[in-house]
Protein backbone atom coordinates (compact mmCIF):
# COMPACT_ATOMS: atom_id res chain seq x y z
CA UNK A 1 0.00 0.00 0.00
CA UNK A 2 1.38 3.37 -0.96
CA UNK A 3 1.51 6.14 1.62
CA UNK A 4 0.25 9.24 -0.23
CA UNK A 5 2.07 11.68 2.01
CA UNK A 6 5.40 9.83 2.15
CA UNK A 7 5.08 9.21 5.88
CA UNK A 8 6.35 6.06 7.50
CA UNK A 9 3.74 3.43 8.25
CA UNK A 10 1.28 1.18 6.52
CA UNK A 11 -1.62 3.19 5.23
CA UNK A 12 -4.77 1.50 3.98
CA UNK A 13 -6.32 3.01 0.87
CA UNK A 14 -10.05 2.40 0.46
CA UNK A 15 -10.42 2.66 -3.30
CA UNK A 16 -14.00 3.34 -4.30
CA UNK A 17 -14.57 2.74 -8.02
CA UNK A 18 -18.36 2.85 -8.16
CA UNK A 19 -21.49 4.13 -6.45
CA UNK A 20 -21.51 1.49 -3.72
CA UNK A 21 -19.81 1.80 -0.35
CA UNK A 22 -16.43 0.18 0.30
CA UNK A 23 -15.62 -0.58 3.94
CA UNK A 24 -12.79 -1.86 6.07
CA UNK A 25 -14.27 -3.63 9.10
CA UNK A 26 -12.44 -4.70 12.25
CA UNK A 27 -14.42 -7.15 14.39
CA UNK A 28 -13.68 -6.96 18.11
CA UNK A 29 -14.82 -8.88 21.17
CA UNK A 30 -18.14 -7.41 22.35
CA UNK A 31 -17.43 -4.27 24.37
CA UNK A 32 -19.84 -3.43 27.17
CA UNK A 33 -17.35 -1.57 29.37
CA UNK A 34 -15.66 1.77 28.55
CA UNK A 35 -13.07 1.59 25.78
CA UNK A 36 -11.19 3.81 23.33
CA UNK A 37 -10.98 3.56 19.55
CA UNK A 38 -8.51 5.58 17.49
CA UNK A 39 -7.75 6.04 13.78
CA UNK A 40 -5.78 8.39 11.55
CA UNK A 41 -7.84 9.49 8.53
CA UNK A 42 -7.21 11.47 5.36
CA UNK A 43 -9.20 12.19 2.19
CA UNK A 44 -7.95 13.65 -1.08
CA UNK A 45 -11.52 14.43 -2.16
CA UNK A 46 -14.51 15.27 0.03
CA UNK A 47 -17.13 12.53 0.11
CA UNK A 48 -20.38 13.52 1.81
CA UNK A 49 -21.45 10.71 4.20
CA UNK A 50 -18.02 9.05 4.34
CA UNK A 51 -17.99 7.07 7.59
CA UNK A 52 -14.65 8.00 9.10
CA UNK A 53 -15.32 5.91 12.19
CA UNK A 54 -18.47 3.84 12.72
CA UNK A 55 -19.11 1.57 15.69
CA UNK A 56 -21.58 -1.29 15.36
CA UNK A 57 -23.42 -3.62 17.72
CA UNK A 58 -23.69 -6.56 15.33
CA UNK A 59 -25.52 -4.85 12.44
CA UNK A 60 -26.93 -1.94 14.49
CA UNK A 61 -25.08 1.37 14.31
CA UNK A 62 -24.12 2.66 17.76
CA UNK A 63 -22.38 5.87 16.73
CA UNK A 64 -20.34 7.39 13.94
CA UNK A 65 -18.05 10.21 12.96
CA UNK A 66 -18.52 11.14 9.32
CA UNK A 67 -17.86 13.72 6.64
CA UNK A 68 -20.94 15.87 6.06
CA UNK A 69 -21.75 18.96 4.04
CA UNK A 70 -23.64 21.15 6.50
CA UNK A 71 -24.82 24.66 5.61
CA UNK A 72 -22.61 24.58 2.51
CA UNK A 73 -19.45 23.69 4.45
CA UNK A 74 -17.43 20.48 4.34
CA UNK A 75 -17.32 19.30 7.96
CA UNK A 76 -16.35 16.40 10.15
CA UNK A 77 -19.34 15.62 12.32
CA UNK A 78 -20.68 13.30 15.00
CA UNK A 79 -24.09 11.75 14.30
CA UNK A 80 -26.58 12.38 17.10
CA UNK A 81 -30.25 11.39 17.30
CA UNK A 82 -31.92 13.63 14.74
CA UNK A 83 -28.85 15.30 13.26
CA UNK A 84 -25.14 16.04 13.52
CA UNK A 85 -22.79 17.95 15.78
CA UNK A 86 -19.89 19.63 13.97
CA UNK A 87 -16.47 18.52 15.24
CA UNK A 88 -14.33 20.20 12.55
CA UNK A 89 -15.97 23.21 10.91
CA UNK A 90 -13.78 23.24 7.79
CA UNK A 91 -12.50 19.77 6.89
CA UNK A 92 -9.19 20.01 5.02
CA UNK A 93 -8.32 17.68 2.18
CA UNK A 94 -4.91 15.96 2.09
CA UNK A 95 -4.49 16.46 5.84
CA UNK A 96 -4.22 13.60 8.33
CA UNK A 97 -6.61 13.80 11.27
CA UNK A 98 -6.09 11.77 14.44
CA UNK A 99 -9.53 10.77 15.69
CA UNK A 100 -10.18 9.15 19.07
CA UNK A 101 -13.51 8.14 20.44
CA UNK A 102 -13.87 7.47 24.17
CA UNK A 103 -16.84 5.12 24.31
CA UNK A 104 -19.02 4.16 27.27
CA UNK A 105 -21.53 1.47 26.23
CA UNK A 106 -23.29 1.45 29.62
CA UNK A 107 -24.30 5.13 29.29
CA UNK A 108 -24.48 4.99 25.47
CA UNK A 109 -22.22 8.02 25.23
CA UNK A 110 -18.98 8.85 23.45
CA UNK A 111 -16.48 11.68 23.60
CA UNK A 112 -14.66 12.53 20.35
CA UNK A 113 -11.11 13.86 20.39
CA UNK A 114 -9.88 15.39 17.13
CA UNK A 115 -6.13 16.08 16.86
CA UNK A 116 -5.90 16.23 20.64
CA UNK A 117 -8.87 18.58 21.10
CA UNK A 118 -11.52 17.08 23.39
CA UNK A 119 -15.06 17.67 22.14
CA UNK A 120 -18.29 17.42 24.17
CA UNK A 121 -19.70 14.04 25.13
CA UNK A 122 -22.66 12.98 23.01
CA UNK A 123 -25.31 10.26 23.14
CA UNK A 124 -25.10 7.45 20.62
CA UNK A 125 -26.84 7.87 17.29
CA UNK A 126 -29.01 4.78 17.77
CA UNK A 127 -29.85 3.97 21.37
CA UNK A 128 -30.94 0.37 20.69
CA UNK A 129 -27.24 -0.60 20.45
CA UNK A 130 -26.11 -1.92 23.85
CA UNK A 131 -22.47 -2.75 23.12
CA UNK A 132 -19.91 -2.65 20.30
CA UNK A 133 -18.77 -5.64 18.22
CA UNK A 134 -17.04 -3.98 15.27
CA UNK A 135 -15.38 -0.80 14.08
CA UNK A 136 -15.31 0.33 10.46
CA UNK A 137 -14.36 3.09 8.10
CA UNK A 138 -16.36 3.33 4.88
CA UNK A 139 -16.61 5.31 1.66
CA UNK A 140 -19.96 6.93 0.81
CA UNK A 141 -22.55 4.94 -1.11
CA UNK A 142 -22.72 7.62 -3.79
CA UNK A 143 -20.11 8.67 -6.32
CA UNK A 144 -16.65 7.08 -6.25
CA UNK A 145 -14.68 8.80 -3.45
CA UNK A 146 -11.67 7.08 -1.91
CA UNK A 147 -10.00 7.69 1.47
CA UNK A 148 -7.05 6.63 3.59
CA UNK A 149 -6.74 5.39 7.15
CA UNK A 150 -3.91 4.22 9.38
CA UNK A 151 -3.21 3.16 12.97
CA UNK A 152 -6.65 1.77 13.78
CA UNK A 153 -6.54 0.86 17.48
CA UNK A 154 -9.11 -0.37 19.95
CA UNK A 155 -8.14 -0.63 23.60
CA UNK A 156 -9.86 -1.21 26.92
CA UNK A 157 -10.65 1.67 29.21
CA UNK A 158 -10.82 5.43 28.96
CA UNK A 159 -8.07 7.76 30.15
CA UNK A 160 -10.04 9.84 32.67
CA UNK A 161 -7.28 12.46 32.77
CA UNK A 162 -8.31 13.43 29.23
CA UNK A 163 -11.90 14.08 30.30
CA UNK A 164 -11.03 15.63 33.66
CA UNK A 165 -7.59 17.27 33.33
CA UNK A 166 -7.98 19.41 36.45
CA UNK A 167 -8.65 16.52 38.81
CA UNK A 168 -5.69 14.88 40.58
DRENDO-1510 file (C-alpha; in Angstrom, 1 decimal, always signed):
<recs>
REC; n; res; u; v; w
REC; 1; UNK; +0.0; +0.0; +0.0 .
REC; 2; UNK; +1.4; +3.4; -1.0 .
REC; 3; UNK; +1.5; +6.1; +1.6 .
REC; 4; UNK; +0.3; +9.2; -0.2 .
REC; 5; UNK; +2.1; +11.7; +2.0 .
REC; 6; UNK; +5.4; +9.8; +2.2 .
REC; 7; UNK; +5.1; +9.2; +5.9 .
REC; 8; UNK; +6.4; +6.1; +7.5 .
REC; 9; UNK; +3.7; +3.4; +8.3 .
REC; 10; UNK; +1.3; +1.2; +6.5 .
REC; 11; UNK; -1.6; +3.2; +5.2 .
REC; 12; UNK; -4.8; +1.5; +4.0 .
REC; 13; UNK; -6.3; +3.0; +0.9 .
REC; 14; UNK; -10.1; +2.4; +0.5 .
REC; 15; UNK; -10.4; +2.7; -3.3 .
REC; 16; UNK; -14.0; +3.3; -4.3 .
REC; 17; UNK; -14.6; +2.7; -8.0 .
REC; 18; UNK; -18.4; +2.8; -8.2 .
REC; 19; UNK; -21.5; +4.1; -6.5 .
REC; 20; UNK; -21.5; +1.5; -3.7 .
REC; 21; UNK; -19.8; +1.8; -0.4 .
REC; 22; UNK; -16.4; +0.2; +0.3 .
REC; 23; UNK; -15.6; -0.6; +3.9 .
REC; 24; UNK; -12.8; -1.9; +6.1 .
REC; 25; UNK; -14.3; -3.6; +9.1 .
REC; 26; UNK; -12.4; -4.7; +12.3 .
REC; 27; UNK; -14.4; -7.2; +14.4 .
REC; 28; UNK; -13.7; -7.0; +18.1 .
REC; 29; UNK; -14.8; -8.9; +21.2 .
REC; 30; UNK; -18.1; -7.4; +22.4 .
REC; 31; UNK; -17.4; -4.3; +24.4 .
REC; 32; UNK; -19.8; -3.4; +27.2 .
REC; 33; UNK; -17.3; -1.6; +29.4 .
REC; 34; UNK; -15.7; +1.8; +28.6 .
REC; 35; UNK; -13.1; +1.6; +25.8 .
REC; 36; UNK; -11.2; +3.8; +23.3 .
REC; 37; UNK; -11.0; +3.6; +19.5 .
REC; 38; UNK; -8.5; +5.6; +17.5 .
REC; 39; UNK; -7.8; +6.0; +13.8 .
REC; 40; UNK; -5.8; +8.4; +11.6 .
REC; 41; UNK; -7.8; +9.5; +8.5 .
REC; 42; UNK; -7.2; +11.5; +5.4 .
REC; 43; UNK; -9.2; +12.2; +2.2 .
REC; 44; UNK; -8.0; +13.6; -1.1 .
REC; 45; UNK; -11.5; +14.4; -2.2 .
REC; 46; UNK; -14.5; +15.3; +0.0 .
REC; 47; UNK; -17.1; +12.5; +0.1 .
REC; 48; UNK; -20.4; +13.5; +1.8 .
REC; 49; UNK; -21.5; +10.7; +4.2 .
REC; 50; UNK; -18.0; +9.0; +4.3 .
REC; 51; UNK; -18.0; +7.1; +7.6 .
REC; 52; UNK; -14.6; +8.0; +9.1 .
REC; 53; UNK; -15.3; +5.9; +12.2 .
REC; 54; UNK; -18.5; +3.8; +12.7 .
REC; 55; UNK; -19.1; +1.6; +15.7 .
REC; 56; UNK; -21.6; -1.3; +15.4 .
REC; 57; UNK; -23.4; -3.6; +17.7 .
REC; 58; UNK; -23.7; -6.6; +15.3 .
REC; 59; UNK; -25.5; -4.8; +12.4 .
REC; 60; UNK; -26.9; -1.9; +14.5 .
REC; 61; UNK; -25.1; +1.4; +14.3 .
REC; 62; UNK; -24.1; +2.7; +17.8 .
REC; 63; UNK; -22.4; +5.9; +16.7 .
REC; 64; UNK; -20.3; +7.4; +13.9 .
REC; 65; UNK; -18.1; +10.2; +13.0 .
REC; 66; UNK; -18.5; +11.1; +9.3 .
REC; 67; UNK; -17.9; +13.7; +6.6 .
REC; 68; UNK; -20.9; +15.9; +6.1 .
REC; 69; UNK; -21.7; +19.0; +4.0 .
REC; 70; UNK; -23.6; +21.2; +6.5 .
REC; 71; UNK; -24.8; +24.7; +5.6 .
REC; 72; UNK; -22.6; +24.6; +2.5 .
REC; 73; UNK; -19.4; +23.7; +4.4 .
REC; 74; UNK; -17.4; +20.5; +4.3 .
REC; 75; UNK; -17.3; +19.3; +8.0 .
REC; 76; UNK; -16.4; +16.4; +10.2 .
REC; 77; UNK; -19.3; +15.6; +12.3 .
REC; 78; UNK; -20.7; +13.3; +15.0 .
REC; 79; UNK; -24.1; +11.8; +14.3 .
REC; 80; UNK; -26.6; +12.4; +17.1 .
REC; 81; UNK; -30.2; +11.4; +17.3 .
REC; 82; UNK; -31.9; +13.6; +14.7 .
REC; 83; UNK; -28.8; +15.3; +13.3 .
REC; 84; UNK; -25.1; +16.0; +13.5 .
REC; 85; UNK; -22.8; +18.0; +15.8 .
REC; 86; UNK; -19.9; +19.6; +14.0 .
REC; 87; UNK; -16.5; +18.5; +15.2 .
REC; 88; UNK; -14.3; +20.2; +12.5 .
REC; 89; UNK; -16.0; +23.2; +10.9 .
REC; 90; UNK; -13.8; +23.2; +7.8 .
REC; 91; UNK; -12.5; +19.8; +6.9 .
REC; 92; UNK; -9.2; +20.0; +5.0 .
REC; 93; UNK; -8.3; +17.7; +2.2 .
REC; 94; UNK; -4.9; +16.0; +2.1 .
REC; 95; UNK; -4.5; +16.5; +5.8 .
REC; 96; UNK; -4.2; +13.6; +8.3 .
REC; 97; UNK; -6.6; +13.8; +11.3 .
REC; 98; UNK; -6.1; +11.8; +14.4 .
REC; 99; UNK; -9.5; +10.8; +15.7 .
REC; 100; UNK; -10.2; +9.1; +19.1 .
REC; 101; UNK; -13.5; +8.1; +20.4 .
REC; 102; UNK; -13.9; +7.5; +24.2 .
REC; 103; UNK; -16.8; +5.1; +24.3 .
REC; 104; UNK; -19.0; +4.2; +27.3 .
REC; 105; UNK; -21.5; +1.5; +26.2 .
REC; 106; UNK; -23.3; +1.4; +29.6 .
REC; 107; UNK; -24.3; +5.1; +29.3 .
REC; 108; UNK; -24.5; +5.0; +25.5 .
REC; 109; UNK; -22.2; +8.0; +25.2 .
REC; 110; UNK; -19.0; +8.8; +23.4 .
REC; 111; UNK; -16.5; +11.7; +23.6 .
REC; 112; UNK; -14.7; +12.5; +20.3 .
REC; 113; UNK; -11.1; +13.9; +20.4 .
REC; 114; UNK; -9.9; +15.4; +17.1 .
REC; 115; UNK; -6.1; +16.1; +16.9 .
REC; 116; UNK; -5.9; +16.2; +20.6 .
REC; 117; UNK; -8.9; +18.6; +21.1 .
REC; 118; UNK; -11.5; +17.1; +23.4 .
REC; 119; UNK; -15.1; +17.7; +22.1 .
REC; 120; UNK; -18.3; +17.4; +24.2 .
REC; 121; UNK; -19.7; +14.0; +25.1 .
REC; 122; UNK; -22.7; +13.0; +23.0 .
REC; 123; UNK; -25.3; +10.3; +23.1 .
REC; 124; UNK; -25.1; +7.4; +20.6 .
REC; 125; UNK; -26.8; +7.9; +17.3 .
REC; 126; UNK; -29.0; +4.8; +17.8 .
REC; 127; UNK; -29.8; +4.0; +21.4 .
REC; 128; UNK; -30.9; +0.4; +20.7 .
REC; 129; UNK; -27.2; -0.6; +20.4 .
REC; 130; UNK; -26.1; -1.9; +23.8 .
REC; 131; UNK; -22.5; -2.8; +23.1 .
REC; 132; UNK; -19.9; -2.7; +20.3 .
REC; 133; UNK; -18.8; -5.6; +18.2 .
REC; 134; UNK; -17.0; -4.0; +15.3 .
REC; 135; UNK; -15.4; -0.8; +14.1 .
REC; 136; UNK; -15.3; +0.3; +10.5 .
REC; 137; UNK; -14.4; +3.1; +8.1 .
REC; 138; UNK; -16.4; +3.3; +4.9 .
REC; 139; UNK; -16.6; +5.3; +1.7 .
REC; 140; UNK; -20.0; +6.9; +0.8 .
REC; 141; UNK; -22.5; +4.9; -1.1 .
REC; 142; UNK; -22.7; +7.6; -3.8 .
REC; 143; UNK; -20.1; +8.7; -6.3 .
REC; 144; UNK; -16.7; +7.1; -6.2 .
REC; 145; UNK; -14.7; +8.8; -3.4 .
REC; 146; UNK; -11.7; +7.1; -1.9 .
REC; 147; UNK; -10.0; +7.7; +1.5 .
REC; 148; UNK; -7.0; +6.6; +3.6 .
REC; 149; UNK; -6.7; +5.4; +7.1 .
REC; 150; UNK; -3.9; +4.2; +9.4 .
REC; 151; UNK; -3.2; +3.2; +13.0 .
REC; 152; UNK; -6.7; +1.8; +13.8 .
REC; 153; UNK; -6.5; +0.9; +17.5 .
REC; 154; UNK; -9.1; -0.4; +20.0 .
REC; 155; UNK; -8.1; -0.6; +23.6 .
REC; 156; UNK; -9.9; -1.2; +26.9 .
REC; 157; UNK; -10.7; +1.7; +29.2 .
REC; 158; UNK; -10.8; +5.4; +29.0 .
REC; 159; UNK; -8.1; +7.8; +30.1 .
REC; 160; UNK; -10.0; +9.8; +32.7 .
REC; 161; UNK; -7.3; +12.5; +32.8 .
REC; 162; UNK; -8.3; +13.4; +29.2 .
REC; 163; UNK; -11.9; +14.1; +30.3 .
REC; 164; UNK; -11.0; +15.6; +33.7 .
REC; 165; UNK; -7.6; +17.3; +33.3 .
REC; 166; UNK; -8.0; +19.4; +36.5 .
REC; 167; UNK; -8.7; +16.5; +38.8 .
REC; 168; UNK; -5.7; +14.9; +40.6 .
</recs>
